[in-house]
Amino acid sequence: MPMPSRRVPTVISIAIWGLIPALLAAAVGSAQAQPTHLAARPAVFGRGPASPPAAIPDATAIVAVVNGDVISRGDVDNRRRLFAISTGMPVTPEILNRLTPQVTRQLIDERLRLQEVQKRKIVVADEEIAHAITEIESRNNMPPGTLRHRLEADGVGFRTLIDQLRVQIGWTRVLREQLGNQVHVTDAEIAARQEQIKAQLGQPEFRVGEIFIPVDEPSHEAEARNFADTVIQQLRAGAPFAVVAAQFSQSQTALEGGDLGWVESNQLDPEVAKVVTEMPVGAISNPIRVAGGFSIVQLRAKRQVGNDLATMVKLREAFLPFSTPLNPSAPTDQQKQALDRARQISASVHSCEQMEAANRAAGNARPADPGDIRLENVSPPSFRALLASLPDGRASPPLVAGDGIAVVIVCGREQRNIGMPAKEQIADQIVNERAELASRQLQRDLRRRATIEMRSGGA
């Protein structure tokens, strides 16, 4: 019996993981607490030293023509600025010039993807783009319209984000068509993968992040390696791996911030496996030459197959939203009242049932129960330490963030072995592997058939 059709990962995660956190204002601080409540999104990443947008000699100059479609110097400049800002690099002419060759090739590949989307008569409506942008702003506690202003203030045309969203949404649908019945994973296929896992019990398993930089022809290998070196330099300087992967990895895992999930060495490219098995946790590799390009990998964690003891925590949360974003130096009366109420909850609530009632009384649509949480994965570390030390049945102090204040209580915790993946996880992994293979094959075919003319001043 086949499993239900699996869903190819959507584009929204790209925008959230890859583009937005690095473009937000500095994380909100507070004299009472740090912004660590459960609903908070990933912390804001720092940006490079401020510098005014460099003048573009001629933004309309043609860099490349892809099957008759033009890529302009302005297109390249917008995308390379977006990458520099996302990774905290200074937006200087030297940095931008170093990024130009690989950015140009990425734009060519995106143009080929867009042409394939159009050829298949796949329509990505403006409403879908608007919804995606609204969701990005909502999930990052941004008032409507903030994203456009932030990008444009940094010299990045808002159309750059719109175009990227349109291509990614459309390409996801192309892959669904390309996979056809392969999105159905049978019980037999899952059982075979389960047998493989059982045969590897006790063997090392790795949580790996990857960035794939393609080499479309031998003459471009040196440029691709130089770009890989630039990426690695920024990663080792602290640029968030998920941001860089979402922006510049040409793998389908870019949709998930480059996360391959838990894999065994025999599931990796042999050259990658050699490196991963020797890496310390947290390390970033040098460029690894693989079929079709270069891989950059990060070893995020290591465990034994079938053996992953986790501390699972059950929580309840009362959240008091702010009516306007918090300005720590000038809180509004409503925000002061919310803090007073949060302090009352912290002092008076002594059970999970009481915390649920407090959350209902606050009129919060957000559920009080966030589901089981693995303590080891809680971020930021300050919140993880708080949960680890908070006795069961005692409410936390108020936890202040930009959009409101939370108070949490621990209802229970247990040690659990989560090393064996569930059927759903196995099915997702199989479909993701198929989608990645289909994406790389189709991209190569599109390049092979394309007429690409590089103009003077292009890469």
N, C-alpha and C positions, 0 to 999 in steps of 0.2 A: 504493500500500500504506500503510495507516495506521500511524503510530508507536504504540508501546505506550501504554496509558492513563497519563496523567500524574496525579500525586498532588497534591491540593489541600494546601497547607502545613498541618502539624499544629499543635496548640496548645502542645506542650511548649516550643517555641522562645519563645513568649510569656513563659512563666513564667521561663525561664532568662534571657532578655534583659531582660524588662520589669520583673520584680518582685523577683527575689532578690538580685542583686548589691548593691543599695543597702541591703539589710536585714541584711547580714552584719556581723560584727565587723571591726575594722580589719585591714588586710592584715598578714600575718605578716612581721616583719623578721628579720634575722639578721646577726650580726657577720661571717659568712663570705660571704654573698651575698644578693641579693634574690630573692623568689619568682618566678623567671622561667622555670622549666623548661617544656618544650613542653606538658606535660599540664595546666599550670595554667590555670584559668579566668580570665575578665576580672577585672581588679583591682577591689577593693571601692571603691565610691563613698562619699564622705563623707555624713554626715547633718547635718541642721540642728541648731542648739543644742538641747540636751536640755530638755524641758519636760514637766511632769506632765500626764497626760491631763486635758483640761478636762471638767468635769462636764456631762452631757447632761441638760437639764431633764426630758425625758421621751422615752426612747429608743423607746418604743412608739407615740408620736404618729404619725399617718398623714400622710405627705407627698403621696402620689399613689396613685390606684387605677387599675390598668391592666387593662382587661377583667376587672375583679373581683379582681385580685391586688393586694395591698397592698405599697407601698414605705414603710418606716418611717423615722423620723428617725434611728434607730440604723443602718439600712442606709446612709443618706447619710453619716453621721458616719464609719463604718468606711472607706468608700471614699475620702472626701476625706483622711482621715488617711494612708491607704496612699499616695495620690499625694504628699502633702506629704513624707512620710518618704522616698519613692523619689527625689525630686528634691532632697533636702537642704534643704527649706524648713522654717523653724521652725513647730512645731505650735502656733500661737497662734490665739485666737478670730478675729482680723482676717483671717488667712490662710485659715482654714477657711471663714469666711463668704464670702470672695471666690470660693472654689471651689464653693460650694453649688449655684448654678444649673446649671452645666455637668455636675457630678457627677450631679445629679438627672436630667437628660436622658439621660445615659449609662445610668443604671440603668433608666430607662424603656425605652430601646432594647434593653438586655439582657433585660429581662422579656419584651418582644415576641419576641425571638429564642428564648428558652426556651419560650414558649408555642407557637411554630412547631415547635420540636423535639418537644414533647409531642404536638402535633396529628398529626405524622407518625409517631408511635409509635416514635421513636428513643430508645433507652434508653442512657444513659451510666451504666455500672455503678459502684458504689462502689469496686470493685477497680481500675477504670481511673483513678479519681481518686487512690487510694492509690498506684498505680504511678507516676503522674505526679509526685506529691509526693516519693516515694522517689527518683525519678530526679533531681529538682531538687536534693535534699539531697546525693545522691551526686556529681553534677557540680560542686557547689560545696564539696565536701570537708566536709560537715556530718554529724555523727553523727545517726542517726535520732531524730526528735522535736525537733531543734533549731529547725526552721523555725517550728513552732507556738509555742515559747517566745519566739522573737525577735519574732514578730508581736504576741503578746499582751503582751509587755513594753512595746511601743510603743503599746499601747491599741488594737490592731487585732484584731478577732475573727477567729479562724482560719476561720470559716465564710465570711468575705469571699473568701478565696483559693479555697476549695472551690467556692463558687458561680460564681466567674469561670471556673475551669477547666471546670466542668460545661457552662456556656453555650458556651464557645469550642470544646470538643470536639464538642458537639452541633451547633453552627452549621457547623462544617467538614463534617459529614456531610450537613447540609441542602444545602449548596452542591454537594456531589458529586451529590446527587439532582437538584438544579436544573440542573446542567450537562448531565447525561445523557451523550449521545454526544459532546458538545463537549469532553470530556476526552481524546478521541482526536484527535491532530493528524496530518494526512496529510502525506505526502512533498511533495505539491504546495503545501500551505500553507507548509511550511518552505522550499521552493525559492523561493516568492514573497517570503518575508521575506529570504532570502539575496540575492535580486536587489535588493531595496530597500537592503540594507546596502552592496552593491557600488556602487550608484549614488551612495552618500554617502561613498565612500572619500576620506579627507583632510579631510572636514568635521568640525567640533567635535562631541564627544560628552561627556556629562556623567554623573557618578555622583551621584545625587540621593537624599537622604532626605526624606521627607514626613510631615507630621502633618496629618490632615484633620479639621476640626471642623465638623460639619454645622449647617446652619440649617434647621430643619424648617418654620418659618413666619416671615414677615417681622417679626412682633412680637418675635421672639427674637434678631434680628440683633445688636442692641447688646450683649446679654449674651454672645453667642458671640464677638464681637470683643473684649470686655473679657477674656474667658477666654483668647483667643489672645494678647493682650498680656501676660497673666500668665505664660503658658507661655514666650513669647519672652524675657521678663525672666529667667526661671530658666535657660533654655538659654544665654543670653549670659553668665550668671553662672557657668556651668560644669556645669549639670545634664546628664547624659549623654543625648544625643538618642534613643538606642535605648530607654532606660528610659521616657522621656516618651511616645514614640510607642507603645510597647507598652501603656502604661497608658491613654492618652486619645485616640489616633488612632482614628477610626471608619472607617479604610480597611483593606482586607485586608492591606496591607503592614505593618500593626501586627504581624502574625505574624512578620515578619522585622526587627523594630526600626525599621520605617519605610523600609527600604531598597528603592528602586525599581530598583537595579542601574544598568547603563550604558544611557542613553537619549539619543536625538537630540532636538533642539528640536521637531521636528514630531511627536514622540510625546507631548509634554507639552501640557497645557492652554495655549492661546495666552497667557493672562495670566501663567501660571507661566513659560513659555518666555521672555517678555520680561525677567523678573527674573533667571532663571538665567543667561542669556547675558551679563549685565552683572555678576554677582556674583564676588567673589574666592573662591578655594578656602578652605573652612572657615567661610564666613560663614553667618549665620542671617537669613532674610528677615523683613520685616514681614508682617503678615497679608495674604494675597492673596485677593481675592474671586473665587471660581470658582463654577461651577454647583453648587448644593446646599450651599454653605458657604464656609469659609475654609481655605486651605492655608498651612502654614508649611513652608518648604523649607530644606534645608541642602545646599550644594554641597560634596560630599566630595572630588571629584577631577575633572580635566578632561583629555581626550586627543583625538587625531584618530581618526576611524573607521578601523579596520583597522590602526592603528599604535599599539601599546602594548608598548614594550620593557620586559621584566621580568627581574630577576635571580632565577633559580630555583636554590634551594639543596637539595642532597641531604644528609640527616643520618642519623646513627644515635644512639640514646639509650639509656643504661642508667639505670634508675630504681629507687631503693631506697626502698620505701614505709615509712612510720612505722606502728607498730601502734596508736598513738593520736595525735590532733591535737597539733601542736607548741605548747608554751608556751615562747617564746624565753627567758624568764627562769628556767625550770626544766625543761630538757630531760631526758628519761628516759635510762636506761642504753642502751636499744635505739636511741634517736635518736643518742646519742653514738657508738655502735658503727657506725651507718649512715654518719655523717659520716666516721669513720676509714676505712671501706671505700670511700667515694666519693673520698677523697683518694688512696687507693691506685690506684683506677681511673684517676683523672686523671693520675697520674704514670706509670703502666705501660702504658696503652693507646695504640697508635700507628696503628691501622688500623680501618676500619669492621667488618671481620670480628671483630677482638678486642672491639670494643664490643658487637657482637651476642652474643658468648660471655659477656661480663660481664653483660649483661642477663639471659641465660638462667640464669647462675649465681646471680643475685639472686632467682630464682624469681618473676620479675615476669610477670604475664599480659599486660601492656601491650606491644604490639609495639615492637621496637627501631627500626623504620622508620616514621616518621610520614607518609611520602609527600613529594613535592616541595613546597617551601614558597617562596612569593614573599617575597623579603627585604623589599621595600618595605612589605609589609603586616604584618610581624612586630610584635607589641606585647608588652610595653612597649618604649619606645625603647632602654632600657638593654640589653635582650636583642638587639634589632636591631643595635645598635652592636657588641655582642660577636661576633655571627655575622659581621658585615661585616669585622671585624679578625682573626678566628680563622683561622690558616693551615690549609689542607687537611691532614688527617692528624694534627692536634694536638688532644688532648682539652681540653675546657674545665675551669675550676675547678668545684668542686661548686656547684650551684645549688639553694638551699634554699627549700622552700615549706612550707605548712602540713601537707601530707600525705606529704612525702617529699623525697628529694634526687635530682637528676638530674645526669648528666654527659653532654655531647654532643660529637660530633666531626663535622666537615664532610667529606663524602666527595667533593664536587664542586659546581661551580656553573657556570651558563651563562646567557647572554643569550638571551631567547626573545621573539618577537613573539606576544603572546596577544590581539591586538586583534580577531581574527575569532572570533566565538562558534561553538562546536560545535553540531551538530544538537540534541543534548540540551538545551543552554542555550536555544536558540531555541524549542524545544517548551515548555520550562518557562515562558518569558516569555509565550508566546501563551496558555497555560492560566491563568497568573496574571492576565493582563489580562481574560480571560473571567470568572474567579472574582470579580475586583473589581467588574466591571460587574454581575454577577448579584447580588452582595451588596448593592450600593447600591440596585439596582432593587427587590429583595425587601424591604429595610428600609423604603423609601419606601411600598411597597404595604401593609406591615403597619401603618405609622403611619396611613396614610390610612383604613384600615378599622377602626382601633382606637377604643375608647371610653376616653378618658383623662381622669380627674377629678383636678384639682389641689386639694389641701386647704389650709386656712389654715396658714401657716408653711412651705408648700412653695415651690418655685421659681416 
